[in-house]
């Protein structure tokens, strides 16, 4: 996503518009006591407690009600949770903040269970409604259509988007975020025609007559979307405001912007300093946009780090999306893609080029997070990192293998050996599980998607994530999916890969903190750690099948309340 702001422009425009901003995060109360709680500490030695004392932005004590109340003084604020559950703040292990805020500016094209679009005419009508309120010449953008959930079982075409408007460039972005369809004007504005060669790692799709269908995959999609998503300051403010409120209401205390470009890093860093973002941020610069500048020192990530912002992990992409047929597999897709029974998807770059990038960043001392869905892509990632480790050994690298969706057992073993840690998109079992079984992977491979239990058997530490805005930010549904592995069709997708609720909770708290080298500060309720806390209206350990019904009642970051459900005053 092309965001955002230059520092000087932000200050000038904000001053001119007279927008009120808190120039620094709110100071926490001097003393707070949380009593009569069911505390899930995520500390393996003392997993449960009754009460917590917070002093300033840090946890002072954890223990019984009696012990914590003994610390009360004249300035103490008492939070009587009346039996509600208290957990550490939720860490977004991988996502694209503030991408979910795009709904404030674009049209939602998602199908059930998220949205309402079930066919291409409905998709067209939603885009027409947006076009009617958009000046000619400006982009009309819809997000999150899913060809496999449309009744036509196909992507919309250039001609169908031309029928929406010929006066606006129109772009419909696939739910995976790895492809899109543009109308003729949009393709023209991007400089795409029948003679345009495919970019490396992408495809400009043509029909049997050599004409553009409008569908753009991977790098071809990225280049057009980057142009289309050139946002104004006011656009950014609306997106940021929507996403910030959403994340806070879901208990997220550390959000992530994976694959960030220069302006995203500059904009979000400044917004954090100005107090527009009340939680912590993980900003992962994307290798293809910033890699050479970072390695040369021209773009210094340390300029953007603070007590609330971390920019020390480099994001790399090795393949695409399995539900978009661009994930790179070792064996063909279950359903032949475009009639090709040997089709296995494709890598974003060659193994040699990936190895070069990985080795250079590894030598420079950067942590990396590499996107790999298909097992062939995971093979490439592990090969590249093994070569980097041979040349420049690191004792504790914690390379994060994002998604690891179709990781095999031998690959999990290799991850353990190399110091690689997977982050599973476990909600895939809910949103795409039935289609992975029936269309993409077939019954056997689908049952192994996001293999959390296999990782746990190997004592391979992992996190889980939602990749928002690919799916909505809903951490309790993520925990529920990791535990139950039920599809939207209410079918179990790989019973043997289920894990206990505590494991899934750890995967969004302490283990997610560990992945980004923040386990000494975040992820558990322990003395000395930052007071990032979440109050839940139910206990995830009691009824695994009901976890997704649990609501966040209050969210604290560094002892400051950033969200409270108004209907639950006093709990």
C-alpha positions as CSV (number, residue, x, y, z in Angstrom):
1,X,0.0,0.0,0.0
2,X,1.4,3.4,-0.9
3,X,0.7,5.5,2.1
4,X,1.4,8.2,3.4
5,X,3.1,11.2,4.7
6,X,6.3,13.2,4.6
7,X,7.1,14.6,8.0
8,X,7.1,18.2,7.1
9,X,3.9,17.9,5.1
10,X,2.2,16.2,8.1
11,X,3.1,19.0,10.5
12,X,2.1,21.8,8.0
13,X,-1.2,20.3,7.0
14,X,-2.2,19.3,10.6
15,X,-1.4,22.8,11.8
16,X,-3.3,24.4,8.9
17,X,-6.4,22.2,9.5
18,X,-6.3,22.8,13.2
19,X,-6.7,19.1,14.0
20,X,-6.1,18.6,17.7
21,X,-3.5,16.0,18.5
22,X,-2.0,14.8,21.7
23,X,1.6,15.3,21.1
24,X,2.7,12.4,23.3
25,X,1.0,9.3,24.6
26,X,-1.1,9.8,27.7
27,X,0.6,9.3,31.0
28,X,-0.6,6.2,32.9
29,X,-2.0,6.5,36.4
30,X,0.6,6.3,39.1
31,X,-0.9,3.1,40.7
32,X,-3.5,0.6,39.5
33,X,-4.7,-2.6,41.1
34,X,-6.6,-5.3,39.2
35,X,-8.4,-7.5,41.6
36,X,-10.9,-10.4,41.6
37,X,-9.6,-11.4,38.2
38,X,-8.9,-14.7,36.5
39,X,-5.3,-13.9,35.3
40,X,-3.8,-15.9,32.6
41,X,-0.2,-14.8,32.9
42,X,1.5,-16.8,30.1
43,X,4.2,-17.5,32.5
44,X,4.7,-21.2,32.4
45,X,5.9,-21.4,36.1
46,X,2.9,-19.4,37.5
47,X,0.2,-19.5,34.8
48,X,-2.7,-18.3,37.0
49,X,-3.2,-15.5,39.5
50,X,-6.0,-13.5,41.1
51,X,-4.7,-9.9,40.9
52,X,-2.1,-7.6,39.4
53,X,-0.6,-4.4,40.6
54,X,0.6,-1.8,38.0
55,X,2.9,1.2,38.8
56,X,3.2,3.7,36.0
57,X,3.6,1.7,32.8
58,X,5.0,-1.4,34.4
59,X,3.7,-4.4,36.2
60,X,4.7,-4.2,39.9
61,X,3.3,-7.4,41.3
62,X,1.2,-10.5,40.4
63,X,-0.4,-12.7,43.0
64,X,-3.4,-13.1,45.3
65,X,-6.1,-10.5,46.0
66,X,-4.8,-10.1,49.5
67,X,-1.2,-9.6,48.4
68,X,-2.1,-7.0,45.8
69,X,-4.5,-5.1,48.0
70,X,-1.7,-4.7,50.5
71,X,0.0,-2.5,48.0
72,X,-2.9,0.0,47.9
73,X,-2.1,3.6,48.6
74,X,-3.9,6.9,48.4
75,X,-3.5,7.3,44.7
76,X,-4.4,3.7,43.7
77,X,-7.1,3.1,41.1
78,X,-8.9,-0.2,41.9
79,X,-10.2,-2.3,39.0
80,X,-12.6,-4.9,40.4
81,X,-12.8,-7.4,37.4
82,X,-15.5,-9.4,39.2
83,X,-14.1,-12.7,37.9
84,X,-13.4,-11.5,34.3
85,X,-10.3,-12.8,32.6
86,X,-7.1,-10.8,32.3
87,X,-4.5,-11.7,29.6
88,X,-1.4,-10.0,28.3
89,X,-1.9,-7.5,25.4
90,X,-2.4,-9.2,22.0
91,X,0.5,-9.0,19.5
92,X,-0.4,-8.9,15.8
93,X,2.3,-11.4,14.6
94,X,1.7,-10.5,11.0
95,X,-0.6,-8.0,9.3
96,X,-0.7,-4.8,7.3
97,X,-1.8,-2.1,9.7
98,X,-3.6,0.2,8.9
99,X,-4.9,-1.7,5.9
100,X,-8.2,-2.6,7.4
101,X,-9.1,1.1,7.4
102,X,-9.3,0.9,3.6
103,X,-13.0,0.1,4.1
104,X,-13.4,3.8,4.9
105,X,-12.4,4.7,1.3
106,X,-13.0,1.6,-0.8
107,X,-15.9,-0.7,-1.5
108,X,-16.1,-4.0,0.4
109,X,-16.4,-6.8,-2.2
110,X,-16.1,-9.7,0.3
111,X,-18.4,-12.8,0.3
112,X,-19.9,-14.6,3.2
113,X,-19.0,-15.2,6.0
114,X,-17.3,-11.7,5.9
115,X,-19.5,-9.8,3.4
116,X,-22.5,-10.1,1.2
117,X,-21.2,-10.3,-2.4
118,X,-22.1,-13.6,-4.0
119,X,-21.9,-12.9,-7.8
120,X,-20.3,-10.6,-10.3
121,X,-23.4,-8.4,-10.9
122,X,-23.5,-7.6,-7.2
123,X,-19.8,-6.8,-7.3
124,X,-20.4,-4.5,-10.3
125,X,-23.2,-2.7,-8.5
126,X,-21.1,-2.0,-5.4
127,X,-18.4,-0.5,-7.6
128,X,-21.0,1.5,-9.6
129,X,-22.3,3.0,-6.3
130,X,-18.7,4.1,-5.5
131,X,-18.2,5.5,-9.0
132,X,-21.3,7.6,-8.7
133,X,-19.7,9.4,-5.7
134,X,-16.2,9.6,-7.3
135,X,-15.1,12.4,-9.7
136,X,-14.3,11.2,-13.2
137,X,-10.7,10.2,-13.6
138,X,-10.2,9.2,-10.0
139,X,-9.8,5.5,-9.0
140,X,-12.7,3.4,-8.0
141,X,-11.4,0.6,-5.8
142,X,-13.0,-2.5,-4.3
143,X,-11.3,-4.9,-2.0
144,X,-11.6,-8.6,-1.0
145,X,-13.5,-10.3,-3.8
146,X,-13.1,-14.1,-3.8
147,X,-13.5,-15.7,-7.2
148,X,-14.1,-19.2,-5.6
149,X,-17.1,-17.8,-3.6
150,X,-18.7,-16.0,-6.5
151,X,-21.5,-18.1,-8.2
152,X,-19.6,-17.7,-11.5
153,X,-16.5,-19.3,-10.0
154,X,-14.3,-16.8,-11.9
155,X,-12.6,-13.5,-11.6
156,X,-14.4,-10.5,-12.9
157,X,-13.0,-9.4,-16.3
158,X,-11.8,-6.1,-17.8
159,X,-15.0,-5.9,-19.8
160,X,-17.2,-6.4,-16.7
161,X,-15.3,-3.6,-15.0
162,X,-15.6,-1.4,-18.1
163,X,-19.3,-1.9,-17.7
164,X,-19.0,-0.3,-14.3
165,X,-17.3,2.8,-15.7
166,X,-15.2,4.0,-18.6
167,X,-14.7,7.4,-17.0
168,X,-12.9,6.0,-13.9
169,X,-10.0,3.7,-13.6
170,X,-11.6,0.7,-11.7
171,X,-9.7,-1.8,-9.6
172,X,-11.1,-4.9,-7.9
173,X,-8.5,-6.4,-5.5
174,X,-8.6,-10.1,-4.6
175,X,-9.1,-11.2,-1.0
176,X,-5.6,-12.6,-0.9
177,X,-4.0,-9.2,-1.7
178,X,-1.9,-11.0,-4.3
179,X,-3.9,-10.1,-7.4
180,X,-6.4,-7.7,-8.8
181,X,-8.5,-7.0,-11.9
182,X,-8.5,-3.6,-13.6
183,X,-10.7,-2.0,-16.3
184,X,-9.3,-0.7,-19.6
185,X,-8.7,2.8,-18.3
186,X,-6.9,1.4,-15.2
187,X,-4.7,-0.8,-17.3
188,X,-3.9,2.1,-19.6
189,X,-3.0,4.4,-16.7
190,X,-0.7,1.7,-15.5
191,X,1.0,1.4,-18.9
192,X,-0.2,-2.2,-19.5
193,X,-1.2,-3.4,-22.9
194,X,-0.9,-6.6,-25.0
195,X,2.8,-5.9,-25.7
196,X,3.8,-5.3,-22.1
197,X,6.1,-8.1,-20.9
198,X,5.4,-9.8,-17.6
199,X,7.4,-8.4,-14.7
200,X,9.7,-10.7,-12.9
201,X,7.6,-12.6,-10.3
202,X,4.3,-11.5,-11.8
203,X,1.8,-12.1,-14.7
204,X,-0.3,-9.8,-16.8
205,X,-2.9,-12.4,-17.8
206,X,-4.1,-12.7,-21.4
207,X,-6.8,-14.7,-23.0
208,X,-6.4,-17.2,-25.8
209,X,-6.4,-14.4,-28.3
210,X,-3.6,-12.5,-26.6
211,X,-5.9,-9.8,-25.2
212,X,-5.7,-8.6,-21.6
213,X,-8.3,-10.0,-19.3
214,X,-7.7,-7.4,-16.7
215,X,-6.3,-9.9,-14.2
216,X,-2.9,-9.1,-12.7
217,X,-1.0,-11.5,-10.5
218,X,1.7,-10.8,-7.9
219,X,4.3,-8.2,-9.1
220,X,2.1,-7.0,-11.9
221,X,-0.7,-6.4,-9.4
222,X,1.6,-4.8,-6.9
223,X,2.9,-2.2,-9.4
224,X,-0.6,-1.1,-10.4
225,X,-2.0,-1.2,-6.9
226,X,0.9,0.9,-5.7
227,X,0.0,3.6,-8.2
228,X,-3.8,3.4,-7.5
229,X,-3.3,3.6,-3.7
230,X,-1.5,7.0,-3.7
231,X,-3.4,8.4,-0.8
232,X,-3.9,12.0,0.4
233,X,-3.2,13.1,4.0
234,X,-7.0,13.2,4.7
235,X,-7.4,9.7,3.2
236,X,-4.6,8.4,5.4
237,X,-6.1,10.0,8.5
238,X,-9.5,8.3,7.9
239,X,-7.9,5.0,7.2
240,X,-5.7,5.3,10.3
241,X,-8.5,6.4,12.6
242,X,-10.7,3.4,11.5
243,X,-8.0,0.8,11.9
244,X,-6.8,2.2,15.2
245,X,-10.2,2.0,16.8
246,X,-10.7,-1.5,15.4
247,X,-7.4,-2.9,16.7
248,X,-7.8,-1.3,20.1
249,X,-11.3,-2.8,20.4
250,X,-9.9,-6.2,19.7
251,X,-7.3,-6.1,22.4
252,X,-4.3,-5.5,20.0
253,X,-1.5,-3.7,21.9
254,X,1.2,-4.3,19.3
255,X,0.2,-3.9,15.6
256,X,2.3,-4.8,12.6
257,X,2.7,-3.2,9.2
258,X,4.4,-5.9,7.2
259,X,5.9,-5.0,3.8
260,X,6.2,-1.2,4.5
261,X,7.6,1.3,2.1
262,X,9.4,4.6,2.8
263,X,6.3,6.7,3.2
264,X,4.5,4.1,5.3
265,X,7.4,4.0,7.8
266,X,7.7,7.7,7.9
267,X,3.9,8.2,8.2
268,X,3.3,5.7,10.9
269,X,6.3,6.7,12.9
270,X,5.2,10.3,12.9
271,X,1.6,9.4,13.7
272,X,2.9,7.4,16.7
273,X,4.9,10.4,17.9
274,X,1.9,12.6,17.5
275,X,-0.3,10.3,19.6
276,X,-2.6,9.2,16.8
277,X,-1.7,5.6,17.4
278,X,-2.2,4.5,21.0
279,X,-0.5,1.1,20.8
280,X,2.9,-0.2,19.8
281,X,4.0,-0.8,16.2
282,X,6.1,-3.3,14.3
283,X,7.1,-1.8,11.0
284,X,8.7,-4.3,8.6
285,X,10.3,-2.6,5.5
286,X,9.8,-4.5,2.3
287,X,13.1,-5.7,0.7
288,X,12.0,-4.8,-2.9
289,X,11.3,-1.2,-2.1
290,X,13.9,-0.4,0.5
291,X,16.4,-3.2,0.6
292,X,19.3,-1.6,-1.3
293,X,18.9,1.7,0.6
294,X,18.8,-0.1,3.9
295,X,21.9,-2.1,3.1
296,X,23.8,0.9,1.9
297,X,22.8,2.9,5.0
298,X,21.0,5.6,2.9
299,X,17.8,4.7,4.7
300,X,18.6,4.3,8.4
301,X,15.8,2.3,10.2
302,X,17.2,3.5,13.6
303,X,15.8,7.0,12.8
304,X,12.3,5.6,13.3
305,X,12.7,3.4,16.3
306,X,11.3,4.5,19.6
307,X,9.8,3.1,22.8
308,X,6.6,2.5,20.7
309,X,8.0,1.7,17.2
310,X,10.3,-1.1,16.1
311,X,11.7,-1.3,12.5
312,X,14.4,-4.0,12.8
313,X,12.8,-6.8,10.7
314,X,13.0,-7.0,6.9
315,X,10.1,-8.5,5.0
316,X,10.7,-10.6,1.9
317,X,8.2,-12.5,-0.3
318,X,9.0,-15.9,-1.8
319,X,5.7,-16.8,-3.3
320,X,2.1,-15.8,-3.5
321,X,-1.3,-17.1,-2.3
322,X,-2.6,-20.6,-2.5
323,X,-6.2,-19.5,-2.9
324,X,-5.0,-17.3,-5.8
325,X,-3.1,-20.3,-7.3
326,X,0.2,-18.3,-7.0
327,X,1.5,-20.2,-4.0
328,X,4.6,-22.3,-5.1
329,X,4.1,-26.0,-4.4
330,X,6.3,-29.1,-4.8
331,X,3.3,-31.0,-6.3
332,X,0.5,-29.7,-8.6
333,X,-2.6,-28.1,-7.3
334,X,-5.5,-30.5,-6.6
335,X,-7.7,-28.9,-9.3
336,X,-5.7,-28.2,-12.5
337,X,-5.2,-24.5,-12.9
338,X,-6.4,-23.3,-16.3
339,X,-6.4,-26.9,-17.5
340,X,-2.7,-27.4,-16.6
341,X,-2.4,-30.6,-14.6
342,X,1.3,-30.0,-13.8
343,X,0.8,-26.4,-12.6
344,X,2.5,-25.8,-9.2
345,X,2.4,-22.0,-8.9
346,X,5.6,-20.1,-9.1
347,X,8.2,-18.3,-7.0
348,X,8.4,-14.5,-6.7
349,X,12.1,-14.8,-7.5
350,X,14.7,-17.5,-8.3
351,X,16.3,-19.5,-5.5
352,X,19.6,-17.9,-6.3
353,X,18.2,-14.3,-6.1
354,X,16.4,-15.2,-2.8
355,X,19.6,-16.6,-1.4
356,X,21.5,-13.4,-2.3
357,X,19.0,-11.1,-0.6
358,X,18.8,-13.3,2.5
359,X,22.6,-13.6,2.8
360,X,23.1,-9.9,2.5
361,X,20.5,-9.0,5.1
362,X,21.7,-11.8,7.4
363,X,25.3,-10.6,7.1
364,X,24.2,-7.1,8.0
365,X,22.6,-8.4,11.2
366,X,18.9,-7.9,10.3
367,X,16.2,-10.2,11.4
368,X,14.1,-11.3,8.4
369,X,10.4,-12.4,8.0
370,X,9.9,-14.3,4.7
371,X,6.5,-15.0,3.2
372,X,6.2,-18.6,2.2
373,X,2.8,-20.4,1.6
374,X,3.7,-23.4,-0.6
375,X,6.1,-26.1,0.4
376,X,8.3,-25.4,-2.7
377,X,8.7,-21.8,-1.6
378,X,9.5,-23.0,2.0
379,X,12.2,-25.2,0.5
380,X,13.7,-22.2,-1.2
381,X,13.5,-20.1,2.0
382,X,15.2,-22.8,4.1
383,X,17.9,-23.4,1.5
384,X,18.6,-19.6,1.3
385,X,18.8,-19.3,5.0
386,X,21.0,-22.4,5.5
387,X,23.5,-20.9,3.0
388,X,23.4,-17.6,4.9
389,X,24.0,-19.3,8.2
390,X,26.9,-21.3,6.7
391,X,28.6,-18.1,5.6
392,X,27.6,-15.9,8.5
393,X,26.6,-18.0,11.5
394,X,24.2,-16.4,14.0
395,X,23.4,-18.2,17.3
396,X,19.8,-17.0,17.6
397,X,18.5,-15.6,14.3
398,X,14.7,-16.2,14.7
399,X,14.0,-15.9,11.0
400,X,10.2,-15.7,10.8
401,X,8.7,-17.9,8.1
402,X,5.4,-16.1,7.5
403,X,2.4,-18.3,6.9
404,X,4.3,-21.6,6.5
405,X,0.9,-22.8,5.3
406,X,1.9,-26.1,3.6
407,X,5.0,-26.8,5.7
408,X,6.0,-30.5,5.7
409,X,7.3,-32.4,8.7
410,X,10.8,-32.4,7.3
411,X,10.6,-28.7,6.8
412,X,9.6,-28.2,10.4
413,X,12.6,-30.2,11.5
414,X,14.8,-28.0,9.3
415,X,13.3,-24.9,10.8
416,X,14.2,-26.2,14.3
417,X,17.7,-26.9,13.2
418,X,18.3,-23.5,11.6
419,X,16.7,-21.2,14.2
420,X,13.6,-20.5,12.0
421,X,10.2,-19.8,13.6
422,X,6.9,-20.2,11.8
423,X,4.0,-17.9,12.0
424,X,0.8,-19.7,10.9
425,X,-2.2,-18.1,9.3
426,X,-4.4,-20.5,11.2
427,X,-7.7,-18.8,10.4
428,X,-7.2,-20.2,6.9
429,X,-8.9,-23.3,8.3
430,X,-12.1,-21.3,8.8
431,X,-12.1,-18.9,5.8
432,X,-10.7,-21.3,3.1
433,X,-10.6,-24.8,4.7
434,X,-13.4,-26.3,2.7
435,X,-11.9,-25.0,-0.6
436,X,-8.4,-26.0,0.3
437,X,-9.8,-29.5,0.7
438,X,-12.0,-29.6,-2.4
439,X,-10.2,-27.2,-4.8
440,X,-6.6,-26.2,-4.0
441,X,-4.8,-28.9,-2.0
442,X,-7.1,-31.9,-1.9
443,X,-8.1,-33.8,1.3
444,X,-4.7,-35.1,2.4
445,X,-2.7,-31.9,2.1
446,X,-5.5,-29.6,3.3
447,X,-5.6,-31.5,6.6
448,X,-1.9,-30.4,7.3
449,X,-2.3,-26.7,6.5
450,X,-0.9,-24.5,9.3
451,X,0.5,-27.5,11.2
452,X,0.7,-26.0,14.7
453,X,0.5,-29.3,16.5
454,X,3.4,-30.7,14.5
455,X,5.4,-27.6,15.4
456,X,4.5,-28.1,19.0
457,X,5.6,-31.7,19.0
458,X,9.0,-30.5,17.9
459,X,9.1,-27.8,20.5
460,X,9.3,-25.4,17.6
461,X,8.1,-22.1,18.9
462,X,5.4,-20.4,16.7
463,X,3.0,-17.6,16.5
464,X,-0.4,-17.3,14.7
465,X,-1.8,-14.3,12.8
466,X,-4.6,-13.0,10.7
467,X,-2.8,-11.1,7.9
468,X,-5.4,-8.3,8.3
469,X,-6.9,-6.9,6.1
470,X,-6.9,-10.2,4.3
471,X,-9.4,-11.3,7.0
472,X,-10.9,-9.1,9.7
473,X,-8.9,-8.3,12.9
474,X,-10.5,-10.8,15.3
475,X,-7.9,-12.4,17.6
476,X,-10.5,-14.5,19.4
477,X,-11.6,-16.1,16.2
478,X,-7.9,-16.7,15.4
479,X,-7.5,-18.5,18.7
480,X,-10.7,-20.4,18.2
481,X,-9.5,-21.5,14.7
482,X,-6.1,-22.6,15.9
483,X,-7.8,-24.7,18.6
484,X,-10.8,-26.1,16.7
485,X,-9.8,-26.0,13.1
486,X,-13.4,-25.8,12.0
487,X,-14.2,-24.4,8.5
488,X,-17.0,-22.0,7.7
489,X,-18.8,-25.1,6.5
490,X,-18.5,-26.5,10.0
491,X,-16.1,-29.3,9.0
492,X,-12.9,-30.2,10.8
493,X,-9.8,-29.4,8.8
494,X,-7.1,-31.6,10.2
495,X,-8.1,-32.7,13.7
496,X,-4.6,-33.9,14.4
497,X,-3.3,-30.4,14.0
498,X,-5.5,-29.0,16.8
499,X,-3.7,-27.5,19.8
500,X,-4.9,-26.6,23.4
501,X,-6.3,-23.1,24.1
502,X,-3.3,-22.1,26.2
503,X,-1.0,-22.9,23.2
504,X,-3.1,-20.7,20.9
505,X,-3.2,-17.9,23.5
506,X,0.6,-18.1,23.8
507,X,0.9,-17.8,20.1
508,X,-0.7,-14.3,20.1
509,X,1.1,-13.2,23.3
510,X,4.4,-14.4,24.7
511,X,5.5,-16.5,21.7
512,X,4.6,-13.7,19.3
513,X,6.7,-11.3,21.5
514,X,9.6,-13.8,21.5
515,X,9.6,-13.9,17.7
516,X,10.4,-10.2,17.6
517,X,12.9,-10.3,20.4
518,X,10.5,-8.5,22.8
519,X,9.9,-11.3,25.3
520,X,11.6,-9.4,28.1
521,X,9.2,-6.5,27.8
522,X,5.9,-7.9,26.4
523,X,3.8,-11.0,26.0
524,X,3.2,-12.1,29.6
525,X,1.9,-10.7,32.9
526,X,5.1,-10.7,34.9
527,X,6.8,-8.3,37.3
528,X,8.8,-5.6,35.5
529,X,7.1,-6.0,32.1
530,X,5.1,-3.3,30.4
531,X,1.5,-3.2,31.5
532,X,-0.1,-4.1,28.2
533,X,-3.3,-5.9,29.4
534,X,-6.6,-7.0,28.0
535,X,-9.8,-7.8,29.9
536,X,-12.0,-10.5,28.4
537,X,-15.7,-11.3,29.2
538,X,-14.9,-15.0,29.2
539,X,-12.2,-17.6,29.9
540,X,-10.8,-19.1,26.7
541,X,-9.7,-22.2,28.7
542,X,-13.2,-23.2,29.8
543,X,-15.1,-24.0,26.5
544,X,-12.8,-24.2,23.4
545,X,-15.8,-24.2,21.1
546,X,-17.0,-20.8,22.4
547,X,-13.7,-18.9,22.2
548,X,-14.8,-16.9,19.2
549,X,-17.7,-15.5,21.1
550,X,-15.5,-13.9,23.8
551,X,-15.4,-10.1,23.7
552,X,-12.7,-7.7,24.7
553,X,-14.0,-5.4,27.5
554,X,-11.0,-3.2,28.0
555,X,-7.5,-2.7,26.5
556,X,-4.5,-1.2,28.3
557,X,-1.2,-0.2,26.7
558,X,1.5,0.7,29.2
559,X,-1.1,1.1,31.9
560,X,-3.3,3.5,29.8
561,X,-6.8,2.4,28.8
562,X,-7.1,2.8,25.1
563,X,-10.5,1.1,24.8
564,X,-13.4,0.2,27.1
565,X,-16.7,-1.3,26.0
566,X,-19.2,1.3,27.2
567,X,-21.9,-1.2,28.1
568,X,-19.6,-2.8,30.6
569,X,-18.7,0.0,32.9
570,X,-17.5,-1.5,36.2
571,X,-17.5,-4.9,34.4
